[in-house]
Amino acid sequence: GSPQPDLRSCVRVLLCHNPSTMTRDEYEERKRRIEAHHRFSSELIDAARQQELRALELVWMTTAEGSFGSSLLPMPSAEAILPSVSSSPGRPAAPVRVRRRSLGEIVEKVIDVLPGLPEVFDRNDVCQAINHDLDRGTVFRLFERLVDEGRVQRVTRGEGRIASQYRRAESEIAPVVD
Protein backbone atom coordinates (compact mmCIF):
# COMPACT_ATOMS: atom_id res chain seq x y z
CA GLY A 1 0.00 0.00 0.00
CA SER A 2 0.98 3.63 -0.22
CA PRO A 3 2.45 5.32 2.86
CA GLN A 4 0.16 7.56 4.90
CA PRO A 5 0.77 11.25 4.24
CA ASP A 6 2.22 13.18 7.14
CA LEU A 7 0.58 16.29 8.60
CA ARG A 8 2.94 18.67 6.78
CA SER A 9 2.06 17.31 3.33
CA CYS A 10 -1.66 17.60 4.18
CA VAL A 11 -1.17 21.21 5.25
CA ARG A 12 0.70 21.98 2.00
CA VAL A 13 -2.14 20.52 -0.06
CA LEU A 14 -4.80 22.43 1.89
CA LEU A 15 -2.93 25.71 1.77
CA CYS A 16 -2.62 26.23 -1.95
CA HIS A 17 -2.32 29.98 -1.41
CA ASN A 18 -0.84 32.28 1.23
CA PRO A 19 -2.19 31.07 4.62
CA SER A 20 -2.47 34.62 5.93
CA THR A 21 -5.21 35.35 3.36
CA MET A 22 -7.52 32.47 4.33
CA THR A 23 -10.84 33.85 5.51
CA ARG A 24 -13.18 32.27 8.01
CA ASP A 25 -15.58 31.42 5.16
CA GLU A 26 -12.79 29.65 3.23
CA TYR A 27 -11.83 27.75 6.39
CA GLU A 28 -15.46 26.65 6.96
CA GLU A 29 -15.88 25.66 3.30
CA ARG A 30 -12.71 23.52 3.33
CA LYS A 31 -13.77 21.97 6.62
CA ARG A 32 -17.21 21.12 5.12
CA ARG A 33 -15.54 19.55 2.08
CA ILE A 34 -13.28 17.41 4.27
CA GLU A 35 -16.27 16.25 6.32
CA ALA A 36 -18.33 15.56 3.19
CA HIS A 37 -15.45 13.57 1.70
CA HIS A 38 -15.16 11.60 4.93
CA ARG A 39 -18.92 10.81 4.94
CA PHE A 40 -18.78 9.76 1.30
CA SER A 41 -15.76 7.52 1.93
CA SER A 42 -17.44 5.95 4.95
CA GLU A 43 -20.62 5.27 2.96
CA LEU A 44 -18.59 3.74 0.16
CA ILE A 45 -16.77 1.44 2.55
CA ASP A 46 -20.05 0.49 4.24
CA ALA A 47 -21.62 -0.30 0.86
CA ALA A 48 -18.65 -2.53 0.01
CA ARG A 49 -19.03 -4.35 3.33
CA GLN A 50 -22.75 -4.87 2.65
CA GLN A 51 -21.95 -6.32 -0.80
CA GLU A 52 -19.37 -8.68 0.70
CA LEU A 53 -21.88 -9.83 3.32
CA ARG A 54 -24.55 -10.42 0.65
CA ALA A 55 -22.06 -12.40 -1.42
CA LEU A 56 -21.05 -14.45 1.60
CA GLU A 57 -24.70 -15.13 2.44
CA LEU A 58 -25.36 -16.22 -1.15
CA VAL A 59 -22.38 -18.57 -1.04
CA TRP A 60 -23.61 -19.97 2.26
CA MET A 61 -27.14 -20.48 0.96
CA THR A 62 -26.00 -22.17 -2.23
CA THR A 63 -23.44 -24.46 -0.61
CA ALA A 64 -24.78 -25.23 2.86
CA GLU A 65 -28.34 -25.84 1.72
CA GLY A 66 -27.33 -27.49 -1.54
CA SER A 67 -30.03 -25.77 -3.58
CA PHE A 68 -27.86 -24.58 -6.47
CA GLY A 69 -24.86 -26.91 -6.36
CA SER A 70 -21.70 -26.95 -4.34
CA SER A 71 -19.28 -24.74 -6.25
CA LEU A 72 -18.29 -21.53 -4.50
CA LEU A 73 -18.91 -18.23 -6.25
CA PRO A 74 -15.82 -16.01 -6.54
CA MET A 75 -15.74 -13.18 -4.03
CA PRO A 76 -15.48 -9.84 -5.81
CA SER A 77 -12.16 -8.09 -5.46
CA ALA A 78 -11.75 -4.71 -3.80
CA GLU A 79 -11.15 -3.25 -7.27
CA ALA A 80 -14.54 -4.55 -8.47
CA ILE A 81 -16.38 -3.02 -5.52
CA LEU A 82 -14.42 0.20 -5.12
CA PRO A 83 -12.69 0.92 -8.44
CA SER A 84 -12.15 4.60 -7.64
CA VAL A 85 -10.35 3.75 -4.41
CA SER A 86 -8.25 0.75 -5.35
CA SER A 87 -7.41 1.01 -9.06
CA SER A 88 -4.84 3.18 -10.71
CA PRO A 89 -6.09 6.60 -11.81
CA GLY A 90 -7.06 6.65 -15.47
CA ARG A 91 -7.21 2.87 -15.71
CA PRO A 92 -10.49 1.22 -14.68
CA ALA A 93 -10.40 -2.07 -12.83
CA ALA A 94 -11.34 -5.18 -14.77
CA PRO A 95 -14.92 -6.19 -13.93
CA VAL A 96 -15.49 -9.41 -12.03
CA ARG A 97 -18.06 -11.56 -13.77
CA VAL A 98 -20.36 -13.66 -11.65
CA ARG A 99 -22.53 -16.07 -13.60
CA ARG A 100 -26.16 -14.98 -13.57
CA ARG A 101 -28.83 -17.62 -13.75
CA SER A 102 -30.96 -17.48 -16.87
CA LEU A 103 -34.68 -16.90 -16.62
CA GLY A 104 -35.15 -20.42 -17.99
CA GLU A 105 -33.13 -21.94 -15.12
CA ILE A 106 -35.12 -19.97 -12.56
CA VAL A 107 -38.42 -20.93 -14.22
CA GLU A 108 -37.44 -24.62 -13.98
CA LYS A 109 -36.68 -24.24 -10.26
CA VAL A 110 -39.99 -22.47 -9.65
CA ILE A 111 -41.97 -25.05 -11.63
CA ASP A 112 -40.38 -27.76 -9.48
CA VAL A 113 -41.60 -26.09 -6.26
CA LEU A 114 -45.05 -24.97 -7.50
CA PRO A 115 -46.90 -28.02 -6.15
CA GLY A 116 -45.59 -27.36 -2.63
CA LEU A 117 -46.48 -23.65 -2.51
CA PRO A 118 -49.54 -22.38 -0.64
CA GLU A 119 -52.73 -22.08 -2.69
CA VAL A 120 -52.19 -18.31 -2.96
CA PHE A 121 -48.54 -17.25 -2.92
CA ASP A 122 -46.28 -14.30 -3.65
CA ARG A 123 -42.64 -13.56 -4.49
CA ASN A 124 -41.51 -14.18 -0.92
CA ASP A 125 -43.02 -17.69 -0.86
CA VAL A 126 -41.25 -18.56 -4.12
CA CYS A 127 -37.90 -17.14 -2.98
CA GLN A 128 -38.14 -19.13 0.25
CA ALA A 129 -39.11 -22.33 -1.60
CA ILE A 130 -36.17 -22.13 -4.03
CA ASN A 131 -33.86 -20.75 -1.33
CA HIS A 132 -32.78 -17.86 -3.55
CA ASP A 133 -33.63 -14.15 -3.44
CA LEU A 134 -34.86 -12.87 -6.79
CA ASP A 135 -35.07 -9.23 -7.79
CA ARG A 136 -38.48 -7.79 -8.61
CA GLY A 137 -37.78 -7.51 -12.35
CA THR A 138 -36.86 -11.19 -12.57
CA VAL A 139 -39.96 -12.15 -10.59
CA PHE A 140 -42.17 -10.02 -12.84
CA ARG A 141 -40.80 -11.68 -16.01
CA LEU A 142 -40.97 -15.10 -14.37
CA PHE A 143 -44.62 -14.79 -13.37
CA GLU A 144 -45.62 -13.20 -16.69
CA ARG A 145 -44.18 -16.27 -18.39
CA LEU A 146 -45.92 -18.66 -15.98
CA VAL A 147 -49.24 -16.81 -16.45
CA ASP A 148 -48.82 -16.99 -20.26
CA GLU A 149 -48.09 -20.73 -19.99
CA GLY A 150 -51.21 -21.25 -17.84
CA ARG A 151 -49.24 -22.56 -14.84
CA VAL A 152 -50.35 -19.77 -12.48
CA GLN A 153 -53.07 -17.13 -12.34
CA ARG A 154 -52.62 -13.63 -10.96
CA VAL A 155 -54.93 -13.11 -7.96
CA THR A 156 -53.93 -9.53 -7.11
CA ARG A 157 -51.57 -7.07 -8.77
CA GLY A 158 -48.99 -5.69 -6.36
CA GLU A 159 -48.44 -2.01 -5.80
CA GLY A 160 -45.49 -0.34 -4.10
CA ARG A 161 -44.26 -2.61 -1.30
CA ILE A 162 -47.25 -4.96 -1.62
CA ALA A 163 -46.34 -8.03 -3.67
CA SER A 164 -48.58 -9.45 -6.39
CA GLN A 165 -50.29 -12.67 -5.40
CA TYR A 166 -50.69 -15.73 -7.59
CA ARG A 167 -52.59 -19.02 -7.53
CA ARG A 168 -51.37 -22.27 -9.02
CA ALA A 169 -53.31 -23.64 -11.96
CA GLU A 170 -55.24 -26.85 -11.17
CA SER A 171 -52.65 -28.90 -13.10
CA GLU A 172 -49.88 -27.68 -10.76
CA ILE A 173 -51.52 -28.66 -7.44
CA ALA A 174 -49.80 -31.54 -5.65
CA PRO A 175 -51.86 -34.72 -5.53
CA VAL A 176 -53.07 -35.80 -2.10
CA VAL A 177 -51.44 -39.09 -1.11
CA ASP A 178 -53.43 -41.40 1.22
C-alpha positions in Angstrom: 0.0 0.0 0.0 1.0 3.6 -0.2 2.5 5.3 2.9 0.2 7.6 4.9 0.8 11.2 4.2 2.2 13.2 7.1 0.6 16.3 8.6 2.9 18.7 6.8 2.1 17.3 3.3 -1.7 17.6 4.2 -1.2 21.2 5.2 0.7 22.0 2.0 -2.1 20.5 -0.1 -4.8 22.4 1.9 -2.9 25.7 1.8 -2.6 26.2 -1.9 -2.3 30.0 -1.4 -0.8 32.3 1.2 -2.2 31.1 4.6 -2.5 34.6 5.9 -5.2 35.4 3.4 -7.5 32.5 4.3 -10.8 33.8 5.5 -13.2 32.3 8.0 -15.6 31.4 5.2 -12.8 29.7 3.2 -11.8 27.8 6.4 -15.5 26.7 7.0 -15.9 25.7 3.3 -12.7 23.5 3.3 -13.8 22.0 6.6 -17.2 21.1 5.1 -15.5 19.5 2.1 -13.3 17.4 4.3 -16.3 16.3 6.3 -18.3 15.6 3.2 -15.5 13.6 1.7 -15.2 11.6 4.9 -18.9 10.8 4.9 -18.8 9.8 1.3 -15.8 7.5 1.9 -17.4 6.0 5.0 -20.6 5.3 3.0 -18.6 3.7 0.2 -16.8 1.4 2.6 -20.0 0.5 4.2 -21.6 -0.3 0.9 -18.7 -2.5 0.0 -19.0 -4.3 3.3 -22.7 -4.9 2.7 -21.9 -6.3 -0.8 -19.4 -8.7 0.7 -21.9 -9.8 3.3 -24.5 -10.4 0.7 -22.1 -12.4 -1.4 -21.1 -14.5 1.6 -24.7 -15.1 2.4 -25.4 -16.2 -1.1 -22.4 -18.6 -1.0 -23.6 -20.0 2.3 -27.1 -20.5 1.0 -26.0 -22.2 -2.2 -23.4 -24.5 -0.6 -24.8 -25.2 2.9 -28.3 -25.8 1.7 -27.3 -27.5 -1.5 -30.0 -25.8 -3.6 -27.9 -24.6 -6.5 -24.9 -26.9 -6.4 -21.7 -27.0 -4.3 -19.3 -24.7 -6.2 -18.3 -21.5 -4.5 -18.9 -18.2 -6.2 -15.8 -16.0 -6.5 -15.7 -13.2 -4.0 -15.5 -9.8 -5.8 -12.2 -8.1 -5.5 -11.8 -4.7 -3.8 -11.2 -3.3 -7.3 -14.5 -4.5 -8.5 -16.4 -3.0 -5.5 -14.4 0.2 -5.1 -12.7 0.9 -8.4 -12.2 4.6 -7.6 -10.4 3.7 -4.4 -8.3 0.7 -5.3 -7.4 1.0 -9.1 -4.8 3.2 -10.7 -6.1 6.6 -11.8 -7.1 6.7 -15.5 -7.2 2.9 -15.7 -10.5 1.2 -14.7 -10.4 -2.1 -12.8 -11.3 -5.2 -14.8 -14.9 -6.2 -13.9 -15.5 -9.4 -12.0 -18.1 -11.6 -13.8 -20.4 -13.7 -11.6 -22.5 -16.1 -13.6 -26.2 -15.0 -13.6 -28.8 -17.6 -13.8 -31.0 -17.5 -16.9 -34.7 -16.9 -16.6 -35.2 -20.4 -18.0 -33.1 -21.9 -15.1 -35.1 -20.0 -12.6 -38.4 -20.9 -14.2 -37.4 -24.6 -14.0 -36.7 -24.2 -10.3 -40.0 -22.5 -9.6 -42.0 -25.1 -11.6 -40.4 -27.8 -9.5 -41.6 -26.1 -6.3 -45.0 -25.0 -7.5 -46.9 -28.0 -6.1 -45.6 -27.4 -2.6 -46.5 -23.7 -2.5 -49.5 -22.4 -0.6 -52.7 -22.1 -2.7 -52.2 -18.3 -3.0 -48.5 -17.3 -2.9 -46.3 -14.3 -3.6 -42.6 -13.6 -4.5 -41.5 -14.2 -0.9 -43.0 -17.7 -0.9 -41.3 -18.6 -4.1 -37.9 -17.1 -3.0 -38.1 -19.1 0.2 -39.1 -22.3 -1.6 -36.2 -22.1 -4.0 -33.9 -20.7 -1.3 -32.8 -17.9 -3.5 -33.6 -14.2 -3.4 -34.9 -12.9 -6.8 -35.1 -9.2 -7.8 -38.5 -7.8 -8.6 -37.8 -7.5 -12.3 -36.9 -11.2 -12.6 -40.0 -12.2 -10.6 -42.2 -10.0 -12.8 -40.8 -11.7 -16.0 -41.0 -15.1 -14.4 -44.6 -14.8 -13.4 -45.6 -13.2 -16.7 -44.2 -16.3 -18.4 -45.9 -18.7 -16.0 -49.2 -16.8 -16.5 -48.8 -17.0 -20.3 -48.1 -20.7 -20.0 -51.2 -21.2 -17.8 -49.2 -22.6 -14.8 -50.4 -19.8 -12.5 -53.1 -17.1 -12.3 -52.6 -13.6 -11.0 -54.9 -13.1 -8.0 -53.9 -9.5 -7.1 -51.6 -7.1 -8.8 -49.0 -5.7 -6.4 -48.4 -2.0 -5.8 -45.5 -0.3 -4.1 -44.3 -2.6 -1.3 -47.2 -5.0 -1.6 -46.3 -8.0 -3.7 -48.6 -9.4 -6.4 -50.3 -12.7 -5.4 -50.7 -15.7 -7.6 -52.6 -19.0 -7.5 -51.4 -22.3 -9.0 -53.3 -23.6 -12.0 -55.2 -26.9 -11.2 -52.7 -28.9 -13.1 -49.9 -27.7 -10.8 -51.5 -28.7 -7.4 -49.8 -31.5 -5.6 -51.9 -34.7 -5.5 -53.1 -35.8 -2.1 -51.4 -39.1 -1.1 -53.4 -41.4 1.2 
